[in-house]
Amino acid sequence: MPLFYESDIDVFLADFGLDGLLTSAAAGIKTIKVIFDNDFQQINIFDGGVESSGPQGIVKTTDVSGAIHGETLVIDNKAYYIRGIQPDGTGFTKFILSEN
């Protein structure tokens, strides 16, 4: 069960989200709200640190039910491929995205 109510998630995404066009065989082709940013990650295997950043989108879990890796999300006329899907149990899902 999500931590937040659906209406709270809708208000948050309406206030802070961008429109994104999801193209998914199971979830359908639809416009959804996306919190879009560049995620920073650091991997430090015994001080051999590697730093990286890449696009990600936070979406409402029920909007993307059935979406799978390789499907597309278009934001500001730029297509991104879904490379990772990470639901957080609160009603939000993080999409790890790539440009190719």
PyMOL commands that place a pseudoatom at each C-alpha (Angstrom):
pseudoatom trace, name=CA, resn=MET, resi=1, chain=A, elem=C, hetatm=0, pos=[0.000, 0.000, 0.000]
pseudoatom trace, name=CA, resn=PRO, resi=2, chain=A, elem=C, hetatm=0, pos=[1.460, 3.396, -0.937]
pseudoatom trace, name=CA, resn=LEU, resi=3, chain=A, elem=C, hetatm=0, pos=[2.535, 5.730, 1.822]
pseudoatom trace, name=CA, resn=PHE, resi=4, chain=A, elem=C, hetatm=0, pos=[0.780, 8.678, 0.155]
pseudoatom trace, name=CA, resn=TYR, resi=5, chain=A, elem=C, hetatm=0, pos=[-2.755, 9.043, -1.121]
pseudoatom trace, name=CA, resn=GLU, resi=6, chain=A, elem=C, hetatm=0, pos=[-3.182, 9.094, -4.902]
pseudoatom trace, name=CA, resn=SER, resi=7, chain=A, elem=C, hetatm=0, pos=[-4.528, 12.654, -4.794]
pseudoatom trace, name=CA, resn=ASP, resi=8, chain=A, elem=C, hetatm=0, pos=[-1.425, 13.852, -2.884]
pseudoatom trace, name=CA, resn=ILE, resi=9, chain=A, elem=C, hetatm=0, pos=[0.839, 12.319, -5.524]
pseudoatom trace, name=CA, resn=ASP, resi=10, chain=A, elem=C, hetatm=0, pos=[-1.225, 13.939, -8.289]
pseudoatom trace, name=CA, resn=VAL, resi=11, chain=A, elem=C, hetatm=0, pos=[-0.928, 17.388, -6.659]
pseudoatom trace, name=CA, resn=PHE, resi=12, chain=A, elem=C, hetatm=0, pos=[2.833, 17.003, -6.144]
pseudoatom trace, name=CA, resn=LEU, resi=13, chain=A, elem=C, hetatm=0, pos=[3.425, 15.939, -9.753]
pseudoatom trace, name=CA, resn=ALA, resi=14, chain=A, elem=C, hetatm=0, pos=[1.106, 18.654, -11.095]
pseudoatom trace, name=CA, resn=ASP, resi=15, chain=A, elem=C, hetatm=0, pos=[3.092, 21.290, -9.181]
pseudoatom trace, name=CA, resn=PHE, resi=16, chain=A, elem=C, hetatm=0, pos=[6.605, 20.058, -9.961]
pseudoatom trace, name=CA, resn=GLY, resi=17, chain=A, elem=C, hetatm=0, pos=[6.396, 17.645, -12.908]
pseudoatom trace, name=CA, resn=LEU, resi=18, chain=A, elem=C, hetatm=0, pos=[6.881, 17.961, -16.637]
pseudoatom trace, name=CA, resn=ASP, resi=19, chain=A, elem=C, hetatm=0, pos=[4.709, 16.296, -19.253]
pseudoatom trace, name=CA, resn=GLY, resi=20, chain=A, elem=C, hetatm=0, pos=[6.214, 13.108, -20.626]
pseudoatom trace, name=CA, resn=LEU, resi=21, chain=A, elem=C, hetatm=0, pos=[4.849, 10.846, -23.350]
pseudoatom trace, name=CA, resn=LEU, resi=22, chain=A, elem=C, hetatm=0, pos=[5.147, 7.215, -22.310]
pseudoatom trace, name=CA, resn=THR, resi=23, chain=A, elem=C, hetatm=0, pos=[5.043, 4.606, -25.062]
pseudoatom trace, name=CA, resn=SER, resi=24, chain=A, elem=C, hetatm=0, pos=[4.541, 1.182, -23.489]
pseudoatom trace, name=CA, resn=ALA, resi=25, chain=A, elem=C, hetatm=0, pos=[2.991, -2.034, -24.773]
pseudoatom trace, name=CA, resn=ALA, resi=26, chain=A, elem=C, hetatm=0, pos=[1.325, -2.756, -21.404]
pseudoatom trace, name=CA, resn=ALA, resi=27, chain=A, elem=C, hetatm=0, pos=[0.897, 0.729, -19.882]
pseudoatom trace, name=CA, resn=GLY, resi=28, chain=A, elem=C, hetatm=0, pos=[-0.222, 2.298, -23.163]
pseudoatom trace, name=CA, resn=ILE, resi=29, chain=A, elem=C, hetatm=0, pos=[0.671, 5.488, -24.992]
pseudoatom trace, name=CA, resn=LYS, resi=30, chain=A, elem=C, hetatm=0, pos=[-0.170, 8.352, -22.684]
pseudoatom trace, name=CA, resn=THR, resi=31, chain=A, elem=C, hetatm=0, pos=[0.990, 11.632, -21.258]
pseudoatom trace, name=CA, resn=ILE, resi=32, chain=A, elem=C, hetatm=0, pos=[2.187, 11.349, -17.664]
pseudoatom trace, name=CA, resn=LYS, resi=33, chain=A, elem=C, hetatm=0, pos=[3.783, 13.751, -15.205]
pseudoatom trace, name=CA, resn=VAL, resi=34, chain=A, elem=C, hetatm=0, pos=[7.520, 13.283, -14.608]
pseudoatom trace, name=CA, resn=ILE, resi=35, chain=A, elem=C, hetatm=0, pos=[9.978, 14.827, -12.155]
pseudoatom trace, name=CA, resn=PHE, resi=36, chain=A, elem=C, hetatm=0, pos=[12.999, 14.857, -14.470]
pseudoatom trace, name=CA, resn=ASP, resi=37, chain=A, elem=C, hetatm=0, pos=[16.598, 15.365, -13.383]
pseudoatom trace, name=CA, resn=ASN, resi=38, chain=A, elem=C, hetatm=0, pos=[20.172, 14.159, -13.691]
pseudoatom trace, name=CA, resn=ASP, resi=39, chain=A, elem=C, hetatm=0, pos=[20.999, 11.544, -11.060]
pseudoatom trace, name=CA, resn=PHE, resi=40, chain=A, elem=C, hetatm=0, pos=[24.551, 11.473, -9.659]
pseudoatom trace, name=CA, resn=GLN, resi=41, chain=A, elem=C, hetatm=0, pos=[26.121, 8.180, -8.649]
pseudoatom trace, name=CA, resn=GLN, resi=42, chain=A, elem=C, hetatm=0, pos=[29.485, 7.360, -7.210]
pseudoatom trace, name=CA, resn=ILE, resi=43, chain=A, elem=C, hetatm=0, pos=[30.975, 3.890, -7.100]
pseudoatom trace, name=CA, resn=ASN, resi=44, chain=A, elem=C, hetatm=0, pos=[33.938, 3.484, -4.790]
pseudoatom trace, name=CA, resn=ILE, resi=45, chain=A, elem=C, hetatm=0, pos=[35.453, 0.015, -4.942]
pseudoatom trace, name=CA, resn=PHE, resi=46, chain=A, elem=C, hetatm=0, pos=[38.371, 0.324, -2.516]
pseudoatom trace, name=CA, resn=ASP, resi=47, chain=A, elem=C, hetatm=0, pos=[39.003, 3.965, -3.490]
pseudoatom trace, name=CA, resn=GLY, resi=48, chain=A, elem=C, hetatm=0, pos=[38.949, 3.374, -7.243]
pseudoatom trace, name=CA, resn=GLY, resi=49, chain=A, elem=C, hetatm=0, pos=[36.005, 5.787, -7.393]
pseudoatom trace, name=CA, resn=VAL, resi=50, chain=A, elem=C, hetatm=0, pos=[33.934, 6.177, -10.510]
pseudoatom trace, name=CA, resn=GLU, resi=51, chain=A, elem=C, hetatm=0, pos=[31.491, 9.056, -10.826]
pseudoatom trace, name=CA, resn=SER, resi=52, chain=A, elem=C, hetatm=0, pos=[28.612, 9.217, -13.227]
pseudoatom trace, name=CA, resn=SER, resi=53, chain=A, elem=C, hetatm=0, pos=[25.398, 11.084, -13.864]
pseudoatom trace, name=CA, resn=GLY, resi=54, chain=A, elem=C, hetatm=0, pos=[22.477, 10.386, -16.101]
pseudoatom trace, name=CA, resn=PRO, resi=55, chain=A, elem=C, hetatm=0, pos=[18.837, 11.193, -16.697]
pseudoatom trace, name=CA, resn=GLN, resi=56, chain=A, elem=C, hetatm=0, pos=[16.124, 9.839, -14.443]
pseudoatom trace, name=CA, resn=GLY, resi=57, chain=A, elem=C, hetatm=0, pos=[12.428, 10.415, -14.023]
pseudoatom trace, name=CA, resn=ILE, resi=58, chain=A, elem=C, hetatm=0, pos=[10.204, 10.052, -10.972]
pseudoatom trace, name=CA, resn=VAL, resi=59, chain=A, elem=C, hetatm=0, pos=[6.670, 9.032, -11.969]
pseudoatom trace, name=CA, resn=LYS, resi=60, chain=A, elem=C, hetatm=0, pos=[3.439, 7.869, -10.350]
pseudoatom trace, name=CA, resn=THR, resi=61, chain=A, elem=C, hetatm=0, pos=[3.588, 4.085, -10.030]
pseudoatom trace, name=CA, resn=THR, resi=62, chain=A, elem=C, hetatm=0, pos=[-0.009, 3.506, -11.133]
pseudoatom trace, name=CA, resn=ASP, resi=63, chain=A, elem=C, hetatm=0, pos=[0.627, 5.556, -14.318]
pseudoatom trace, name=CA, resn=VAL, resi=64, chain=A, elem=C, hetatm=0, pos=[3.382, 3.206, -15.447]
pseudoatom trace, name=CA, resn=SER, resi=65, chain=A, elem=C, hetatm=0, pos=[2.113, -0.190, -14.353]
pseudoatom trace, name=CA, resn=GLY, resi=66, chain=A, elem=C, hetatm=0, pos=[3.367, -2.733, -16.874]
pseudoatom trace, name=CA, resn=ALA, resi=67, chain=A, elem=C, hetatm=0, pos=[6.133, -0.555, -18.339]
pseudoatom trace, name=CA, resn=ILE, resi=68, chain=A, elem=C, hetatm=0, pos=[9.295, -2.528, -19.101]
pseudoatom trace, name=CA, resn=HIS, resi=69, chain=A, elem=C, hetatm=0, pos=[12.940, -1.922, -19.952]
pseudoatom trace, name=CA, resn=GLY, resi=70, chain=A, elem=C, hetatm=0, pos=[13.556, -0.548, -23.446]
pseudoatom trace, name=CA, resn=GLU, resi=71, chain=A, elem=C, hetatm=0, pos=[10.270, 1.337, -23.775]
pseudoatom trace, name=CA, resn=THR, resi=72, chain=A, elem=C, hetatm=0, pos=[10.351, 5.079, -24.348]
pseudoatom trace, name=CA, resn=LEU, resi=73, chain=A, elem=C, hetatm=0, pos=[9.548, 8.253, -22.474]
pseudoatom trace, name=CA, resn=VAL, resi=74, chain=A, elem=C, hetatm=0, pos=[9.641, 11.524, -24.447]
pseudoatom trace, name=CA, resn=ILE, resi=75, chain=A, elem=C, hetatm=0, pos=[10.327, 14.678, -22.424]
pseudoatom trace, name=CA, resn=ASP, resi=76, chain=A, elem=C, hetatm=0, pos=[10.685, 18.100, -24.105]
pseudoatom trace, name=CA, resn=ASN, resi=77, chain=A, elem=C, hetatm=0, pos=[10.732, 16.444, -27.557]
pseudoatom trace, name=CA, resn=LYS, resi=78, chain=A, elem=C, hetatm=0, pos=[13.664, 14.208, -26.605]
pseudoatom trace, name=CA, resn=ALA, resi=79, chain=A, elem=C, hetatm=0, pos=[13.264, 10.431, -26.466]
pseudoatom trace, name=CA, resn=TYR, resi=80, chain=A, elem=C, hetatm=0, pos=[14.700, 8.477, -23.550]
pseudoatom trace, name=CA, resn=TYR, resi=81, chain=A, elem=C, hetatm=0, pos=[14.783, 4.707, -23.141]
pseudoatom trace, name=CA, resn=ILE, resi=82, chain=A, elem=C, hetatm=0, pos=[13.781, 3.140, -19.854]
pseudoatom trace, name=CA, resn=ARG, resi=83, chain=A, elem=C, hetatm=0, pos=[16.824, 1.227, -18.555]
pseudoatom trace, name=CA, resn=GLY, resi=84, chain=A, elem=C, hetatm=0, pos=[15.802, 0.746, -14.934]
pseudoatom trace, name=CA, resn=ILE, resi=85, chain=A, elem=C, hetatm=0, pos=[12.490, 0.643, -13.064]
pseudoatom trace, name=CA, resn=GLN, resi=86, chain=A, elem=C, hetatm=0, pos=[12.621, 1.187, -9.312]
pseudoatom trace, name=CA, resn=PRO, resi=87, chain=A, elem=C, hetatm=0, pos=[9.289, 1.436, -7.444]
pseudoatom trace, name=CA, resn=ASP, resi=88, chain=A, elem=C, hetatm=0, pos=[9.882, 2.836, -3.949]
pseudoatom trace, name=CA, resn=GLY, resi=89, chain=A, elem=C, hetatm=0, pos=[6.765, 1.511, -2.205]
pseudoatom trace, name=CA, resn=THR, resi=90, chain=A, elem=C, hetatm=0, pos=[5.321, 4.997, -1.592]
pseudoatom trace, name=CA, resn=GLY, resi=91, chain=A, elem=C, hetatm=0, pos=[3.447, 5.370, -4.882]
pseudoatom trace, name=CA, resn=PHE, resi=92, chain=A, elem=C, hetatm=0, pos=[6.401, 6.698, -6.868]
pseudoatom trace, name=CA, resn=THR, resi=93, chain=A, elem=C, hetatm=0, pos=[8.669, 4.860, -9.316]
pseudoatom trace, name=CA, resn=LYS, resi=94, chain=A, elem=C, hetatm=0, pos=[12.099, 5.964, -10.484]
pseudoatom trace, name=CA, resn=PHE, resi=95, chain=A, elem=C, hetatm=0, pos=[12.921, 5.386, -14.139]
pseudoatom trace, name=CA, resn=ILE, resi=96, chain=A, elem=C, hetatm=0, pos=[16.620, 5.228, -14.947]
pseudoatom trace, name=CA, resn=LEU, resi=97, chain=A, elem=C, hetatm=0, pos=[16.799, 6.620, -18.478]
pseudoatom trace, name=CA, resn=SER, resi=98, chain=A, elem=C, hetatm=0, pos=[19.279, 6.705, -21.361]
pseudoatom trace, name=CA, resn=GLU, resi=99, chain=A, elem=C, hetatm=0, pos=[19.365, 8.577, -24.631]
pseudoatom trace, name=CA, resn=ASN, resi=100, chain=A, elem=C, hetatm=0, pos=[20.217, 5.463, -26.642]
for i in range(1, 100): cmd.bond("trace and resi %d" % i, "trace and resi %d" % (i + 1))
show_as sticks, trace
zoom trace
